[in-house]
Amino acid sequence: MTTTIIFDAFGTLLEIKNRRSPYLKILREGRRQGRRPQADDSYQLMTQSLGLQEAADYFGIELSPELLQHAERSLEEELANISAFPDALEAVALLQGAGLRLGVCSNLAQPYGSSIRHLFPDLDAYGFSFEIGFVKPEPMIYQATCALLGVQPNCGLGGQDRVVMIGDSQRCDRDGPRAVGIMGFHLQGSGHQGITNLVDFAHSVLAETTSI
């Protein structure tokens, strides 16, 4: 039986220290132009490969050169302020050193994928919503990520692969994965009970792996 780990990205492996929300700026411009916000705006942004201009075109929003330049500058500043959590770097190194396959499963817009690949360049799979076309907690995004990793999750039952996922959302990183046979865990903030850092999580996974 093999053990494979899937991580959430933002809030788990990485953080944005100074949010600029460039896509929100475009949607606000659309509202100023009379476009009514739709409930699935964020869904559309995260399930298609849309840059800033492509997003504006998709939603029928006209951007002046000045506004587009401002949004692009905001995006560049936001991407420049993405950093990996120290415990994430240590945990990934521990798990990779033990020979485990690692992947990431994340809801995000297209420009942010490059930051994850840059900061964690050696993962075995990158399950990004804008590439897969589904968002967490939809089952297909977990299943597609597992396919990229070459595993079939079934909570380790019946000789199947043991796939574990962790992230900072109970709904998306614990409950959603469990619905498709992945052992989902919630990464809680410091001061809470349960799993509060990825290094402890990594040691726990390795201890369970060696005992199987």
N, C-alpha and C positions, 0 to 999 in steps of 0.2 A: 504494500500500500504506500502510495506517495502522498506527500503533503505539499500543497501549493498555497501561497499566500497572496491575497488581493488586498491592496490598500485603496482607500479613498485618497483623493489628492489634497485639495485645499481644506485647511482646518485639521489635517491629519499629517500629511507629509510636508506640506508647504503652507506659507502664509503670505498674504499681501499686506505689507506694513502701511501703505498709504494709498487707499483706494481712490480712484479717479472716476470710475463708472462711465467709461466712454460710450458704451451702448445705451445707457440710460439717458445720456445727453442727447443722443439721436432721437430716442423715443419722445423725449420732452419737446424736441423741435417739431416732431410730427404732431404732437398735441397742440402746439402753438399754431400749426398750419391747419388745424381742424380735424386731424385724424384722431378718432376715438381709440384709446388703449383697449387691447383685446386680452382676454384672459390667457390666451396661449402665446402671447408675445415672447415670453422667456423661453417657452418650449421650442418655438420656431428658431430662436437664436441658438439654442443649444443642440438642435438636431440637424442643423445644416451647416455647411462650411461657408460661413458668411463673414467677410471682412467688414470694415465699417461702411465703406461705400456700397458694398453688395447688400448689406443689411438695410441701408437707407433705400436702395432701389427696390428691394423685396417688399418693404412696407409702403412704398410709394411716397417717400419723404424726400423733398428736395433739399440738398445741402449746398450752401454757398461755399466757395473755396475757403473762406475764412473759417467757417464753422467746421468744415471737414479737417482743415489743418489743426484746429484747436482739439478736435476729437482724437486725431492721430497722435498729437503731442501728449494728450492725457493717457492714451493707451501705452505709448512708449514709456511714460513715467511710471505707470502702474506695473508694466512688465519688468521694469528695472528694479522695482521694489519687492519683487517676489523672492523669497528666500526659503531654504529648507530648514525645518526644525532640527536642532542638534540630535534629539533622541531618535528622529526618523533616520538620519544618516547612520547613526550607530546601529539601530535595529536592522536596517537593510544590509549593512555590512556583516552583521552577525549571521543573518539568515542566508545570505549568499555564500558566506564562508562555509556554511554547513551544507551547501549544495542544493538548497531549496529553490524552486522556481517561484519568481515573484512577478506580480503584475499590478496595474493600477486600473481602477474603474471610476470614472469621474464625469459629472455633469459640468460642461463648460463650453464656452464659445471658442471658435477656431483659433484665434491668435494665442490663446493661453496654453495650447498643447505643446508648443515649442519650449516653453519654460520648464514644463515637467520633464520633457525629454533631455533638456540641457542639464538640469539639476540632478536628475536620476537617469543617466544615460544607459545604464546596463540592465534595466529591467527586461523581463522576458516577453512582456506584452503590455500594450497601452490601449485600454478600452475607453475611448473618448466618445461622449455622446454625439458630438458633431460629425463623427465618422461613422458611428454605428447606426444613428438615426433613431435612437430611443434614449430615454433618461431614466435614471434611478427614481423610483423603485420598480420600473417596468421590468418584467422578467427577462425580456430579450437582451437587455444590455449586460446583465450578469452572464447569461448563456453565451452571448457573443464573446465576452471577455474570456470565459472558460475555453471556448473554441480556439481563441488566439493562443491560449496557454497549452492547448492540447490535452485538456482534462475533462472528465465527465463528473460533475458533482453529485453526490448522493449522501452527504454527511458521513462518508466513510463506511457506509453499510454495504454488506454483500460483496466485499472485495473491491468496491469502487474507490476512486480517488478521494482523498480527503482534502477539501478545499475550504480555506478559512479566509474570512474577510473582516476588516476592521476599519472603522471610520467614526467621525464625530456626530453622525446623524443616526438616531435610533431607527427611524423609518427607512432610511435609504441604505444604511450600512450594517444594520443588524436584522431588522424584520424582513426587508426586501430580499436579501440573500438567503435567509432561512427558508423562504417560500419556494426556492428553487433547489434546495439541497446543499446550500453553502452554509457553513457554520459562521454565522454573523456575530460580531461583537461590537459593542459601543465603547468608543474611546471617550472617557469623561474628562472634564477639566480637573486641574489640581484642586485638592481639598475635598474631592468627592470619593465615595467608595467605588470599588470596581477597578477597571483598568484605567489608569491615569497617565501612563506613558508607554511609548512603543518599545522601549528596551525591556521592561518587565514583560510585556506581551511576547516579545521575541524569545526571551528565556523560557517562558511558559510553553510556547509552541515547540521549542526544541526539546524540552523535557518530555513533553507528551509524545513527540515524534520518536525519540529514542526508546520509549517504553512500549511502543506499539509492536 
